[in-house]
């Protein structure tokens, strides 16, 4: 898992990533800037790993901006070698109890 996070971070640092149309819509709706996403990924941790994702191995990263804002982002590495941001959002109720804890009553 940590190797996958390292690979994503390396690509983000080199600006070798793309933002999906869905992630762009979510980013704008949540008023999350691209620099905030980069901050969060470079300092974040993998909360959930999805090695069997049909889109390819992906993971949910929780990171915080320098201002302390929690950001969740889901990333994969696409066949051309770039990282791809699948979605991004601010973790909050009702789906999240806190940035680290999913509200399991919402998934049943």
C-alpha angles and dihedrals in degrees: 000000000000090000090055090050090049090052092051092047092050091053093046091050090052090045089242097142141097132212117226119231089247092052091049091053091048092045092054094044091052093041092235116158124219091241088055091052091050092049091050094049095046093052100029138104133224109258097176130015121207107190092162097050109140089227089057133274107328139166142201111238124197114202138159130226121230086261090057098253113151115228129185118203132175116214139182135173113243125215094263089061100253124124114245126208105219098181141343132196146149110263109237145138135326094031097032128040090196132342092280101038127070115211098242092194087069093057099052 
